[in-house]
Amino acid sequence: MKKFFSYIWPTTRRFPSKINGTLEVTYVNGKKVLDTENANYSYGSLQKILEFGLTKVDLKSVENLLLLGMGGGSVIYSLRNTFEYTKNIVAVEIDPEVIKLAKEEFGITTSKKLQIIEGDAFQFVKNSTEKFQLIIIDLFIDITVPPVFYEKDFCKNITNVLQNEGSFIFNVGINLEKNSKTLETLTSHFGKGFDLQILQKVNGTNTLIIGQKLMQ
Ligand SMILES: C[S@@+](CC[C@H](N)C(=O)[O-])C[C@H]1O[C@@H](n2cnc3c(N)ncnc32)[C@H](O)[C@@H]1O
């Protein structure tokens, strides 16, 4: 019934979060989405942006995938249902309220091929000894990427956990100018060991960096 009425007017439920402010689950046009006050987090425009990124990488050679910033898990849904990716996923998410909503509202739960880790993505990549063939970096608090994820240490740690010839998809934020200092500095952190593509105005708003680690 809720789904039916959502075609006439969207219905929103709000959940307080110490980390993300107010989280909103809205039924709109028969579909449930997860938003914050100013941003779509999952199952809306954000999902389309990451899906576009996924068309740029070779998923066939991926056995172990790391998702930093699980949100409501829309890219997990896309990987499983649109891209037919059946192998392992490790998802890291800092907000326990988001993890709870992912489970209760969107059916994203731990399974044999999906490990959900409640924790800080920066610490995870700093301490991980596992290697991944694909890393999706989608870390936001509302509309902002926490600045630590633009820094050299984070990029160095990503390089360490990425297998040779593996790739990353980095959603670096909205409305970043083409030659902005942030973008320039960020790409320089990955250095010569990467083949980098910068995709601008994906879905009209976001910049994605697609990087492939060259054979060392
Ligand atoms: C845009 S949402 C991710 C959406 C998700 N990729 C999807 O496909 O539905 C961004 C997420 O990053 C998480 N986040 C922000 N800072 C983080 C951190 N330091 N460590 C882990 N997760 C973080 C937020 O809590 C939020 O859930």
The ligand as an SDF file (V2000), in Angstrom:
LIG
                    3D

 27 29  0  0  0  0  0  0  0  0999 V2000
   27.1000    7.8140   -0.2550 C   0  0  0  0  0  0  0  0  0  0  0  0
   27.0720    6.7160    1.0930 S   0  0  0  0  0  0  0  0  0  0  0  0
   27.6010    5.1790    0.4000 C   0  0  0  0  0  0  0  0  0  0  0  0
   26.5780    4.5550   -0.5280 C   0  0  0  0  0  0  0  0  0  0  0  0
   26.8990    3.1510   -0.9520 C   0  0  0  0  0  0  0  0  0  0  0  0
   28.1800    3.0470   -1.6120 N   0  0  0  0  0  0  0  0  0  0  0  0
   25.8380    2.5000   -1.7810 C   0  0  0  0  0  0  0  0  0  0  0  0
   26.1810    1.9040   -2.7990 O   0  0  0  0  0  0  0  0  0  0  0  0
   24.6650    2.5400   -1.4090 O   0  0  0  0  0  0  0  0  0  0  0  0
   28.5170    7.2080    1.9950 C   0  0  0  0  0  0  0  0  0  0  0  0
   28.7660    6.3780    3.2380 C   0  0  0  0  0  0  0  0  0  0  0  0
   30.0930    6.5980    3.6950 O   0  0  0  0  0  0  0  0  0  0  0  0
   30.0850    6.3560    5.0880 C   0  0  0  0  0  0  0  0  0  0  0  0
   31.3140    6.8710    5.6970 N   0  0  0  0  0  0  0  0  0  0  0  0
   31.6760    8.1710    5.8670 C   0  0  0  0  0  0  0  0  0  0  0  0
   32.8740    8.2520    6.4810 N   0  0  0  0  0  0  0  0  0  0  0  0
   33.2970    6.9730    6.6760 C   0  0  0  0  0  0  0  0  0  0  0  0
   34.4790    6.4000    7.2540 C   0  0  0  0  0  0  0  0  0  0  0  0
   35.4430    7.1610    7.7790 N   0  0  0  0  0  0  0  0  0  0  0  0
   34.5940    5.0590    7.2720 N   0  0  0  0  0  0  0  0  0  0  0  0
   33.6030    4.2610    6.7630 C   0  0  0  0  0  0  0  0  0  0  0  0
   32.4610    4.7450    6.2320 N   0  0  0  0  0  0  0  0  0  0  0  0
   32.3010    6.0950    6.1890 C   0  0  0  0  0  0  0  0  0  0  0  0
   28.8220    7.0850    5.5330 C   0  0  0  0  0  0  0  0  0  0  0  0
   28.4020    6.6990    6.8140 O   0  0  0  0  0  0  0  0  0  0  0  0
   27.8530    6.7010    4.4120 C   0  0  0  0  0  0  0  0  0  0  0  0
   27.0760    5.5920    4.7590 O   0  0  0  0  0  0  0  0  0  0  0  0
  1  2  1  0
  2  3  1  0
  2 10  1  0
  3  4  1  0
  4  5  1  0
  5  6  1  0
  5  7  1  0
  7  8  2  0
  7  9  1  0
 10 11  1  0
 11 12  1  0
 11 26  1  0
 12 13  1  0
 13 14  1  0
 13 24  1  0
 14 15  1  0
 14 23  1  0
 15 16  2  0
 16 17  1  0
 17 18  1  0
 17 23  2  0
 18 19  1  0
 18 20  2  0
 20 21  1  0
 21 22  2  0
 22 23  1  0
 24 25  1  0
 24 26  1  0
 26 27  1  0
M  CHG  2   2   1   9  -1
M  END
$$$$
